[in-house]
Amino acid sequence: MITRCCQSARRTVSSLKFVGFNSYDLHPIVCVKIWHRMILSTSFYACELLSNICAKDIIKLENTQRHFARVIQGLDHKSSTDTTIANLGMWSLTGFIDKCRLLLLGRLCTNSCFSTMKHIVCSYLATVNVDNTNASTSI
């Protein structure tokens, strides 16, 4: 699932690169907003982000974001990306996913008890397996 998400994001970035999605035509901060609002939301659509994500999948996600940072700044694909991500003011994707989880939880807390979204998430949470040895859920 995460592999499909990463491939979708890379394809979108590559297709937009030739129509002005680079450091020469658009300001990098505008590109970051497009990344967060359009590319990530469409790439993460229908992904299971409430469950735990394994370390290999996190690395794939972070590599995808590094690829994006290189493209919008016009850097070579072998250049260092630690500073490019920091210069753009971007969060790591694990932090972004955690932020989205907290926003969902906040929306659930403020919704009425009869809302459809609350019932869907509660029914999903009822199916989550609890690991008694670890005393944690898979959320």
Secondary structure, DSSP 8 states (H G I E B T S, - for coil): -HHHHHHHHHHHHHHHHTTT-STTTS-HHHHHHHIIIIIHHHHSTT---SS---HHHHHHHHHHHHHHHHHHHT--TTS--HHHHHHTT---HHHHHHHHHHHHHHHHHHS-TT-HHHHHHHHHHHHS-EETTTTEE--
